[in-house]
Amino acid sequence: MTNPKEITIPQPAPRRLACSRCGAEFGCDLSGNCWCAEETAKLPMPVKGKDCLCRECLRKAATAVS
């Protein structure tokens, strides 16, 4: 019998995304350790059909909103 404590679930590989504003490629870590979690700027999640912003565009958008 397998010991449940010995079972490891592999973490998903970071996704490669293109910024929905400028097209810059960047990584998104779905395990919750994404660089955007470290940002002080918090914006709503992207709308359907759009994806996340790169670090620079996220910061610019947060500045425009504040």
C-alpha positions in Angstrom: 0.0 0.0 0.0 1.2 3.5 -0.8 1.8 5.9 2.1 -0.2 9.1 1.4 2.6 11.1 2.9 4.9 9.8 0.1 2.7 10.9 -2.7 3.9 14.1 -4.4 1.8 16.1 -6.7 3.9 17.8 -9.4 3.5 21.6 -9.7 2.4 22.9 -13.0 5.1 24.5 -15.2 4.9 28.3 -15.5 2.7 29.4 -18.4 4.2 31.6 -21.1 1.9 34.5 -21.8 1.8 37.5 -24.1 0.8 40.7 -22.4 -2.7 41.8 -23.6 -1.5 45.4 -23.9 2.0 45.4 -25.4 2.5 41.8 -26.5 5.6 41.2 -24.3 6.2 37.6 -23.3 6.3 36.7 -19.6 5.7 33.8 -17.3 2.8 33.1 -15.0 3.2 30.5 -12.2 -0.1 28.9 -11.5 1.0 27.5 -8.2 0.4 30.8 -6.6 4.0 32.0 -6.6 3.6 34.3 -9.6 5.5 37.6 -9.7 2.3 39.5 -9.7 1.5 38.4 -6.2 4.5 40.4 -5.1 3.2 43.6 -6.7 1.6 46.3 -4.6 -0.7 47.2 -7.4 -3.9 45.0 -7.5 -6.2 45.2 -10.5 -9.2 43.1 -11.3 -8.6 39.8 -13.1 -8.7 40.0 -16.9 -12.0 39.9 -18.7 -13.0 37.0 -20.8 -10.9 36.8 -24.0 -8.1 38.8 -22.5 -5.1 37.7 -20.5 -2.8 39.1 -17.8 -0.5 42.1 -18.2 3.3 42.1 -18.0 4.9 43.7 -15.0 5.5 47.1 -16.7 1.9 47.3 -18.1 0.4 46.3 -14.8 2.3 49.1 -13.0 1.3 51.6 -15.7 -2.4 50.5 -15.4 -2.3 50.8 -11.6 -0.8 54.3 -11.8 -3.5 55.3 -14.3 -6.2 54.0 -12.0 -4.9 55.6 -8.8 
